[in-house]
Amino acid sequence: MSGEFGTWHHGLIARWWSEFNVATPEELAYFGAAIRKFGEPVLDLGCGTGRIMFPLIAEGFDVDGADISADMIALAGAEARKSGVSPNLTVQPMHELDLGRKYRTIYICGSFGLGGRRDYDREALIRANQHLEPGGALLITHQNLPYDDDGKDWAQWLPSHRADLPGDWPVEGDRRTASDGDEMETLFRVAELDPLAQRTTYQMRVRLFHDGQVVKEEDYDLKINIYLVQEVLLMLHHAGFRDMAVEAGYTGRPATRDDGTVTFVATK
């Protein structure tokens, strides 16, 4: 099964995200500092189940959330009720963003390019710009695929390597115990690499175990557009952003050619 717009953030994957994915101290410190610099209100664009949003709300920030996945937003809503907070939560893809509120800070953490359509990504940046107040900022954390590791990912793009895709599913995946005692397991493989489209297609299989037996299994595809830094800067310029900087990960320092993860900071 494939999620809408080529994403896998639905069903059991949404539950996995809610159960096991948490924000790192580096992420929270970085976005907290950015909010103090650029101001509130804040939009977590591609918020998922709220792994970054809720800790920031707990710090006292005014943060809304929007995500393409109704399942993710439903889980975020449940967490909001449990925590006694009431952020505005909206189910919308980035390229259709229409919230009726302006923000001082918008951040996209690791989800820019998901879905595999470049026209959608260009429109998402335009929509983000339209939702910012003058002087507000958009922050995008971005992994510089495929050259952010020891080089093994580059070799996969060669024709002789692509011919073997997709390979077999792993025999064992990442298996963890959920809060209700059931177990969940995710398995992952590369399905396709398209150098012409600059797009990778990944596949994830997720299984739910009860009393040691598989009671549910779902398969999803995820298409990711591959963007190099200069291309993103051109897109931000086209979307109407005025000043742009590229920082190294969550450090706040200028990025270098050796940084595999960068953050774009673009002001309106």
C-alpha positions in Angstrom: 0.0 0.0 0.0 1.2 3.5 -0.7 0.3 6.5 1.4 -1.3 9.6 -0.2 1.3 11.7 -2.2 3.8 8.9 -1.9 4.4 9.0 1.9 4.3 6.2 4.4 3.3 8.2 7.5 -0.1 6.5 8.0 -1.6 3.5 9.9 0.9 1.5 11.9 3.7 3.9 10.8 1.9 6.7 12.5 1.6 4.7 15.6 5.3 3.8 15.5 6.2 7.4 15.1 4.0 8.3 18.1 5.4 5.5 20.3 9.1 5.7 19.6 10.3 8.9 17.8 11.3 11.7 20.2 13.0 15.0 19.7 16.7 15.2 20.5 18.0 17.9 22.9 19.9 19.4 20.0 16.7 19.8 17.9 14.8 21.4 20.8 17.6 23.8 21.8 18.0 24.9 18.1 14.4 25.5 17.4 13.8 27.1 20.8 16.6 29.6 20.1 15.2 30.3 16.6 11.8 31.0 18.0 13.3 33.4 20.6 15.1 35.1 17.7 12.3 35.3 15.1 9.3 35.3 17.4 5.9 33.7 17.7 3.4 32.3 16.8 5.1 29.2 15.4 4.1 26.6 12.8 5.6 23.1 12.9 5.0 22.2 9.2 5.1 18.4 8.8 4.6 18.1 12.6 3.8 14.4 12.5 2.6 13.3 16.0 4.3 16.3 17.6 7.6 15.1 18.8 9.1 18.6 18.5 5.9 20.6 18.9 4.9 19.4 22.3 8.2 19.9 24.1 8.3 23.5 22.6 4.7 24.0 23.8 5.8 22.8 27.2 8.4 25.6 27.2 5.6 28.1 26.8 5.8 28.7 23.0 2.7 29.2 20.9 3.1 26.4 18.3 0.6 25.1 15.7 1.0 21.9 13.7 0.1 20.8 10.2 0.7 17.5 8.6 -0.4 15.5 5.5 -1.3 12.5 7.6 -4.7 12.4 9.3 -3.4 9.5 11.4 -0.5 11.5 12.6 -2.7 14.5 13.5 -5.2 12.3 15.3 -2.4 10.9 17.5 -1.1 14.5 18.0 -4.6 15.5 19.1 -4.8 12.7 21.6 -1.4 13.7 23.0 -2.6 17.4 23.2 -5.7 16.3 25.2 -3.6 14.1 27.5 -1.2 17.0 28.1 -3.9 19.6 28.6 -2.9 21.8 25.7 -4.7 23.0 22.6 -2.5 23.8 19.6 -4.2 24.3 16.3 -3.7 21.0 14.4 -4.5 20.8 10.7 -4.4 18.0 8.1 -3.0 19.6 5.0 -0.1 18.8 2.6 2.5 21.5 2.5 1.7 22.5 -1.1 -1.9 23.1 -0.1 -1.2 25.0 3.1 -4.0 27.5 3.8 -4.4 28.2 7.6 -5.7 31.7 7.8 -3.0 32.7 10.3 0.4 34.4 9.9 3.5 33.2 11.8 6.8 34.6 12.8 8.6 31.2 12.7 7.9 28.2 10.6 10.1 25.1 10.7 10.2 21.9 8.6 12.2 19.3 10.3 13.4 16.5 8.0 10.2 16.3 5.9 11.0 18.7 2.9 11.0 16.7 -0.3 8.8 13.8 0.9 6.3 12.7 -1.7 8.5 12.9 -4.7 7.0 15.8 -6.7 9.2 18.8 -7.3 6.2 21.0 -8.3 4.7 20.3 -4.9 7.9 21.2 -3.1 8.2 24.5 -5.0 4.6 25.4 -4.1 5.2 24.4 -0.5 7.9 27.0 -0.2 5.6 29.6 -1.7 2.8 28.7 0.7 5.2 28.9 3.7 6.3 32.3 2.6 2.7 33.5 2.3 2.1 32.3 5.9 5.0 34.3 7.3 4.8 37.9 8.7 7.4 40.3 7.3 10.7 39.6 8.9 9.6 36.1 9.9 11.7 33.0 9.1 11.4 29.6 7.6 13.8 26.9 8.8 14.3 23.7 6.9 16.6 20.9 8.2 17.9 18.9 5.3 20.0 15.8 4.9 22.4 16.1 2.0 21.7 12.8 0.4 23.4 10.9 -1.0 26.8 12.3 0.1 26.3 12.6 3.9 27.9 9.2 4.8 31.0 7.3 4.0 30.3 7.2 0.3 28.4 3.9 0.1 25.2 5.6 -1.0 26.9 7.1 -4.0 27.7 3.6 -5.4 24.1 2.6 -5.2 23.2 5.2 -7.9 25.5 3.5 -10.5 23.6 1.5 -13.2 25.1 -1.8 -12.2 23.9 -1.4 -8.6 20.5 -0.1 -9.5 19.8 -3.2 -11.5 19.5 -5.2 -8.3 16.8 -3.1 -6.7 14.6 -3.8 -4.9 16.5 -6.4 -3.0 15.0 -8.9 -0.6 13.3 -7.7 2.6 15.6 -8.1 5.6 14.9 -11.2 7.7 14.8 -9.1 10.9 14.0 -5.4 11.4 13.8 -3.0 14.3 11.4 -4.6 16.8 10.2 -2.7 19.9 7.6 -3.0 22.7 4.8 -0.5 22.5 3.2 1.2 25.5 0.3 -1.3 25.6 2.7 -4.3 25.6 2.3 -5.2 22.0 5.4 -5.3 19.8 6.0 -3.5 16.6 8.7 -4.2 13.9 9.8 -2.1 11.0 11.7 -3.4 7.9 13.2 -1.2 5.3 14.6 -1.4 1.8 15.5 0.8 -1.2 13.0 0.2 -4.0 14.3 2.5 -6.7 16.9 5.1 -7.4 16.2 7.5 -10.3 19.2 9.8 -11.1 17.2 11.6 -13.9 14.4 12.6 -11.5 16.8 12.9 -8.6 14.4 10.7 -6.6 14.7 7.8 -4.2 11.9 5.4 -3.4 12.0 3.6 -0.1 9.7 0.8 1.1 8.8 0.1 4.7 7.0 -2.9 6.1 5.6 -2.6 9.6 4.2 -5.5 11.7 2.1 -5.5 14.8 2.6 -8.5 17.2 0.2 -9.6 19.9 1.3 -12.4 22.2 4.2 -13.1 19.8 2.0 -13.5 16.7 1.7 -11.1 13.8 -1.8 -9.6 13.9 -1.4 -6.9 11.3 1.1 -6.0 8.6 1.3 -2.9 6.3 3.6 -2.0 3.4 4.2 1.6 2.4 6.3 3.4 -0.2 8.0 6.7 0.4 9.3 8.9 -2.5 12.0 11.5 -1.6 13.3 14.2 -3.9 17.1 14.6 -3.7 18.1 18.2 -3.4 21.5 19.7 -3.3 22.0 22.9 -1.4 22.2 25.3 -4.3 19.0 24.0 -5.8 17.1 24.7 -2.5 18.5 28.2 -2.3 17.3 28.9 -5.8 13.8 27.5 -4.8 13.7 29.7 -1.7 14.6 32.8 -3.8 11.9 31.9 -6.3 9.4 31.6 -3.4 10.1 35.1 -2.4 12.5 34.8 0.5 14.8 37.8 1.0 17.8 36.6 3.1 19.0 33.0 3.2 21.7 31.3 5.2 22.9 27.7 5.4 23.8 26.4 8.8 25.5 23.2 9.9 22.8 20.9 11.4 21.5 22.2 14.7 24.6 24.2 15.6 23.8 27.7 14.3 27.3 28.0 12.7 27.8 28.4 8.9 27.7 25.1 7.0 30.9 23.7 5.4 31.3 21.3 2.6 31.8 18.5 5.1 28.4 18.9 6.8 26.0 16.1 5.9 23.0 17.8 7.6 22.2 21.5 7.1 19.5 23.9 8.1 18.3 26.6 5.7 17.3 29.8 7.4 15.2 32.0 5.1 13.6 35.3 6.1 10.7 37.1 4.4 
